[in-house]
Amino acid sequence: MKRRTFVTAAATAALMPAAQGSGFSTASSTAGTRLNFTPEQLAGFAKKVERALAAQGAHVALLARMGRPLAEMPAGMQFTHVGIAVYSSITTTDGRKVPGYAIYNLYQKDGKPDVSELVQDYPVDFFAGVSVLEAGAIVPTPALQRRILGVIASPVYAALHDSRYSLIANPYNLGRQNCTEFVLDVVESALGETSDPAAIKAALHSGFRAQPVRVNPLKLVAGALFSAEVSLSDQDGTPVTATFETIARYLQERDPGTKVLHVLPD
């Protein structure tokens, strides 16, 4: 497993020079990072999330975490990062094979906040460094889960990744991407059974309702000027982005039977 430095996720409302170095898609925590919860709390919560997914019979689910307190998030946004959890056989450090969830993520590269890469980690790593022990999960129907898994297992998964990162990437077009847009593209590829990016974006234009980014325009401009992870190059008019909440609504419309869960600590 790749070990990486965690940089706390920033609310879009904080887009300004001081926000440089923070983003929705920053990586999981590692040694040396200040944690907001004890290792025992993180491990316990991660196991609770896994049990909640297993109780739904989820082989594939979209999993979200809270990198910032809700009070610091813009309206309509609760979670700061979304990945895809896949039930897998996991090899432990001592060589044992155990069942559990591997999480497939788009993360910003260390030291290059405007560049992303695809990284696999596990629930304890995924939740390390969060500000709030709360998770969101979207569990598609079994048929769609199988199709999403097919995309992940194929070259299409990597081909859908655009390494040009922006905190507020526009999900309707190509050119910039964040974690939620990438997850949405993977899901739409499975829904439409297509690997064609143009077809994926056309379908999203037709049915997906993105979240407007309601931030003072001066802050947006300042963020774009002074923070490498913020770009307006793919936006036209009021900036929009994909969120956990908008993806949940979309899947409930396109894949009736999709379930949305919120997991809280004990």
PEGI-V852356 format. One record per pair of residues at least 6 apart in sequence whose ideal C-beta (glycine too) atoms are under 7 Angstrom apart, sorted by the first residue. I is the first residue (numbers start at 1). J is the second residue. D is the distance in Angstrom with one decimal. If there is no record, write none. Layout:
BEGIN
i:I j:J d:D
i:I j:J d:D
END
This chain:
BEGIN
i:1 j:121 d:6.1
i:1 j:122 d:6.9
i:2 j:119 d:5.7
i:3 j:30 d:4.7
i:4 j:27 d:4.0
i:4 j:28 d:6.6
i:4 j:30 d:5.9
i:4 j:110 d:5.9
i:5 j:27 d:6.8
i:5 j:30 d:6.0
i:5 j:33 d:6.7
i:5 j:110 d:5.3
i:6 j:26 d:6.2
i:6 j:27 d:6.0
i:6 j:28 d:6.1
i:6 j:29 d:3.9
i:6 j:30 d:6.6
i:6 j:33 d:4.8
i:6 j:128 d:6.6
i:6 j:129 d:4.0
i:7 j:21 d:5.7
i:7 j:22 d:5.5
i:7 j:26 d:4.4
i:8 j:22 d:5.7
i:8 j:67 d:6.0
i:8 j:129 d:6.8
i:9 j:22 d:6.3
i:9 j:23 d:6.2
i:9 j:24 d:5.5
i:9 j:26 d:5.7
i:9 j:67 d:2.9
i:9 j:68 d:5.6
i:9 j:80 d:3.7
i:9 j:81 d:6.2
i:10 j:19 d:4.9
i:10 j:22 d:3.7
i:10 j:23 d:6.3
i:10 j:68 d:6.7
i:11 j:68 d:5.2
i:11 j:72 d:4.6
i:11 j:73 d:4.7
i:11 j:74 d:5.9
i:12 j:74 d:5.0
i:12 j:167 d:6.6
i:12 j:168 d:6.0
i:12 j:213 d:5.5
i:12 j:215 d:5.7
i:13 j:74 d:4.7
i:13 j:215 d:5.6
i:15 j:215 d:5.9
i:15 j:219 d:4.9
i:15 j:220 d:5.7
i:15 j:223 d:3.2
i:15 j:230 d:5.7
i:16 j:219 d:5.2
i:16 j:222 d:4.8
i:16 j:223 d:5.8
i:17 j:222 d:6.1
i:17 j:226 d:3.8
i:17 j:227 d:6.7
i:19 j:223 d:6.3
i:19 j:227 d:5.6
i:20 j:226 d:6.3
i:20 j:227 d:4.2
i:20 j:228 d:7.0
i:21 j:113 d:6.1
i:23 j:108 d:5.6
i:23 j:113 d:6.0
i:23 j:167 d:5.0
i:23 j:229 d:4.7
i:24 j:80 d:5.0
i:24 j:81 d:5.7
i:24 j:167 d:5.8
i:24 j:178 d:5.7
i:24 j:179 d:6.0
i:25 j:81 d:5.9
i:25 j:106 d:5.6
i:25 j:107 d:5.6
i:25 j:108 d:5.3
i:25 j:116 d:6.3
i:25 j:165 d:6.8
i:25 j:178 d:5.5
i:25 j:179 d:3.9
i:26 j:107 d:6.6
i:26 j:108 d:5.5
i:27 j:107 d:4.1
i:27 j:119 d:6.5
i:28 j:121 d:4.9
i:28 j:125 d:3.8
i:28 j:126 d:5.6
i:28 j:128 d:5.6
i:29 j:35 d:6.4
i:29 j:125 d:6.9
i:29 j:128 d:3.2
i:29 j:129 d:3.6
i:33 j:129 d:5.8
i:35 j:128 d:6.3
i:35 j:129 d:6.3
i:36 j:130 d:6.7
i:36 j:131 d:5.9
i:37 j:133 d:6.3
i:41 j:133 d:6.9
i:42 j:124 d:5.7
i:42 j:127 d:5.6
i:42 j:128 d:5.7
i:43 j:124 d:5.6
i:45 j:127 d:6.1
i:45 j:133 d:4.9
i:45 j:265 d:5.3
i:46 j:123 d:3.6
i:46 j:124 d:4.6
i:46 j:127 d:5.5
i:48 j:263 d:6.1
i:48 j:266 d:7.0
i:49 j:123 d:5.8
i:49 j:135 d:4.9
i:49 j:263 d:5.1
i:50 j:100 d:6.3
i:50 j:101 d:5.5
i:50 j:123 d:5.9
i:52 j:137 d:6.9
i:52 j:261 d:6.0
i:52 j:263 d:5.0
i:53 j:61 d:5.3
i:53 j:85 d:6.4
i:53 j:101 d:6.4
i:53 j:137 d:6.2
i:56 j:139 d:4.9
i:56 j:259 d:6.3
i:58 j:87 d:6.9
i:58 j:139 d:4.7
i:59 j:87 d:4.7
i:59 j:145 d:5.2
i:59 j:149 d:6.7
i:60 j:84 d:6.6
i:60 j:86 d:5.5
i:60 j:140 d:6.9
i:60 j:145 d:4.0
i:60 j:148 d:4.9
i:60 j:149 d:5.3
i:61 j:85 d:4.8
i:61 j:137 d:5.0
i:61 j:138 d:6.3
i:61 j:139 d:4.8
i:62 j:82 d:5.8
i:62 j:84 d:5.9
i:62 j:137 d:6.8
i:62 j:138 d:4.1
i:62 j:183 d:6.0
i:62 j:247 d:6.6
i:63 j:82 d:7.0
i:63 j:83 d:5.6
i:63 j:85 d:4.4
i:63 j:103 d:6.2
i:63 j:135 d:6.4
i:63 j:137 d:5.4
i:64 j:79 d:3.7
i:64 j:81 d:6.6
i:64 j:82 d:4.6
i:64 j:135 d:6.4
i:64 j:136 d:3.9
i:64 j:244 d:4.3
i:65 j:79 d:6.3
i:65 j:80 d:6.7
i:65 j:81 d:5.3
i:65 j:126 d:6.3
i:65 j:127 d:5.7
i:65 j:130 d:5.2
i:65 j:135 d:6.1
i:66 j:78 d:6.7
i:66 j:79 d:5.7
i:66 j:80 d:6.2
i:66 j:130 d:5.6
i:66 j:131 d:6.0
i:66 j:132 d:4.1
i:66 j:134 d:5.3
i:67 j:80 d:3.7
i:67 j:81 d:6.1
i:67 j:130 d:5.8
i:67 j:131 d:6.1
i:68 j:80 d:5.7
i:68 j:131 d:5.3
i:69 j:131 d:5.2
i:69 j:132 d:6.1
i:70 j:78 d:5.9
i:74 j:213 d:6.8
i:74 j:214 d:6.1
i:74 j:215 d:6.6
i:75 j:214 d:6.0
i:76 j:211 d:5.1
i:76 j:243 d:6.8
i:76 j:245 d:6.4
i:77 j:211 d:6.6
i:77 j:243 d:5.2
i:78 j:244 d:6.9
i:78 j:245 d:6.7
i:79 j:136 d:5.2
i:79 j:244 d:4.3
i:81 j:179 d:5.5
i:82 j:179 d:5.6
i:82 j:180 d:5.1
i:82 j:183 d:5.1
i:82 j:244 d:5.3
i:83 j:103 d:4.5
i:83 j:104 d:5.9
i:83 j:105 d:4.0
i:83 j:126 d:6.7
i:83 j:179 d:6.9
i:84 j:103 d:6.9
i:84 j:104 d:4.5
i:84 j:148 d:7.0
i:84 j:152 d:6.8
i:84 j:183 d:6.1
i:84 j:186 d:6.7
i:85 j:101 d:4.4
i:85 j:103 d:5.1
i:86 j:101 d:6.6
i:86 j:102 d:5.4
i:86 j:104 d:6.5
i:86 j:149 d:6.6
i:86 j:152 d:6.6
i:87 j:101 d:5.8
i:88 j:100 d:6.6
i:88 j:101 d:6.8
i:88 j:102 d:4.4
i:89 j:97 d:5.1
i:89 j:99 d:6.3
i:90 j:98 d:5.5
i:90 j:100 d:4.7
i:90 j:102 d:6.4
i:90 j:122 d:6.9
i:91 j:97 d:5.9
i:92 j:98 d:6.0
i:100 j:122 d:6.8
i:101 j:123 d:6.0
i:102 j:120 d:5.6
i:102 j:122 d:6.2
i:103 j:120 d:6.8
i:103 j:121 d:5.5
i:103 j:122 d:6.5
i:103 j:123 d:6.7
i:103 j:126 d:5.1
i:104 j:120 d:5.6
i:104 j:152 d:6.1
i:105 j:119 d:5.2
i:105 j:121 d:6.5
i:105 j:179 d:6.6
i:106 j:116 d:5.1
i:106 j:118 d:6.1
i:106 j:161 d:6.6
i:106 j:179 d:4.5
i:106 j:182 d:4.3
i:107 j:116 d:6.4
i:107 j:117 d:6.3
i:107 j:119 d:4.8
i:108 j:115 d:7.0
i:108 j:116 d:5.4
i:108 j:165 d:5.6
i:108 j:229 d:6.6
i:109 j:115 d:4.7
i:109 j:116 d:6.6
i:109 j:117 d:5.6
i:113 j:165 d:7.0
i:113 j:228 d:5.0
i:113 j:229 d:3.8
i:114 j:165 d:5.3
i:114 j:228 d:4.1
i:114 j:229 d:5.5
i:115 j:163 d:5.4
i:115 j:165 d:5.9
i:116 j:163 d:5.3
i:116 j:165 d:4.2
i:116 j:177 d:6.9
i:117 j:163 d:6.7
i:118 j:158 d:6.5
i:118 j:161 d:5.5
i:133 j:265 d:4.3
i:134 j:262 d:6.7
i:134 j:263 d:6.9
i:134 j:264 d:5.7
i:135 j:263 d:4.3
i:136 j:244 d:5.2
i:136 j:262 d:5.8
i:137 j:261 d:4.3
i:137 j:263 d:6.8
i:138 j:247 d:6.6
i:138 j:248 d:5.2
i:138 j:251 d:5.9
i:138 j:258 d:6.3
i:138 j:260 d:5.6
i:139 j:258 d:6.7
i:139 j:259 d:4.5
i:139 j:261 d:6.7
i:140 j:148 d:6.8
i:140 j:251 d:6.1
i:140 j:255 d:5.3
i:140 j:258 d:5.1
i:141 j:255 d:5.4
i:141 j:257 d:4.3
i:141 j:258 d:6.3
i:144 j:190 d:6.2
i:144 j:191 d:6.9
i:144 j:255 d:4.9
i:147 j:190 d:3.9
i:147 j:193 d:6.9
i:148 j:186 d:6.5
i:148 j:187 d:6.4
i:148 j:190 d:4.4
i:151 j:157 d:5.6
i:151 j:186 d:5.5
i:151 j:189 d:5.1
i:151 j:190 d:5.1
i:156 j:189 d:6.0
i:156 j:195 d:4.4
i:157 j:186 d:6.6
i:159 j:195 d:6.7
i:160 j:182 d:6.7
i:160 j:185 d:4.8
i:160 j:186 d:6.0
i:160 j:189 d:6.3
i:161 j:182 d:6.2
i:162 j:174 d:6.7
i:162 j:177 d:4.1
i:164 j:175 d:6.7
i:164 j:176 d:5.4
i:164 j:177 d:6.7
i:165 j:176 d:7.0
i:165 j:177 d:6.5
i:165 j:178 d:6.3
i:165 j:229 d:6.1
i:166 j:176 d:3.9
i:166 j:178 d:6.2
i:166 j:229 d:6.8
i:166 j:230 d:6.4
i:166 j:231 d:4.0
i:166 j:234 d:6.8
i:167 j:178 d:6.2
i:167 j:229 d:5.1
i:167 j:230 d:5.1
i:168 j:213 d:5.1
i:168 j:230 d:6.7
i:168 j:239 d:5.2
i:168 j:241 d:4.7
i:169 j:176 d:4.3
i:169 j:177 d:5.0
i:169 j:178 d:4.2
i:169 j:181 d:4.8
i:169 j:234 d:6.4
i:169 j:241 d:6.1
i:170 j:176 d:6.8
i:170 j:234 d:4.3
i:170 j:235 d:5.3
i:170 j:240 d:5.9
i:170 j:241 d:6.9
i:171 j:181 d:4.5
i:171 j:184 d:5.6
i:171 j:204 d:5.9
i:171 j:208 d:6.6
i:171 j:210 d:5.4
i:171 j:241 d:6.6
i:171 j:242 d:4.2
i:172 j:201 d:6.2
i:172 j:204 d:5.8
i:172 j:205 d:5.5
i:172 j:210 d:6.7
i:173 j:201 d:6.1
i:173 j:234 d:5.5
i:174 j:197 d:6.0
i:174 j:201 d:6.7
i:175 j:233 d:6.4
i:175 j:234 d:4.4
i:176 j:231 d:5.5
i:176 j:233 d:6.5
i:176 j:234 d:4.3
i:178 j:241 d:6.9
i:180 j:241 d:6.8
i:180 j:242 d:4.0
i:180 j:243 d:5.9
i:180 j:244 d:6.9
i:180 j:247 d:6.6
i:181 j:242 d:5.1
i:183 j:247 d:6.8
i:184 j:242 d:4.9
i:184 j:247 d:5.6
i:185 j:200 d:5.6
i:187 j:251 d:6.8
i:188 j:200 d:4.7
i:188 j:203 d:5.6
i:188 j:204 d:6.0
i:189 j:195 d:6.2
i:189 j:200 d:5.9
i:191 j:254 d:5.8
i:192 j:199 d:6.2
i:192 j:200 d:6.7
i:192 j:203 d:5.4
i:194 j:200 d:6.4
i:207 j:250 d:6.9
i:207 j:254 d:6.8
i:208 j:250 d:5.1
i:209 j:246 d:6.1
i:209 j:249 d:7.0
i:210 j:240 d:3.8
i:210 j:241 d:6.2
i:210 j:242 d:6.0
i:210 j:246 d:6.0
i:211 j:240 d:6.3
i:211 j:241 d:5.7
i:211 j:243 d:4.6
i:211 j:246 d:5.1
i:212 j:238 d:5.2
i:212 j:240 d:5.5
i:213 j:239 d:4.2
i:213 j:240 d:6.5
i:213 j:241 d:5.8
i:220 j:232 d:6.6
i:220 j:239 d:6.6
i:223 j:230 d:3.9
i:224 j:230 d:5.0
i:224 j:231 d:6.0
i:224 j:232 d:4.8
i:232 j:239 d:6.7
i:248 j:260 d:4.8
i:251 j:258 d:4.4
i:252 j:258 d:5.0
END
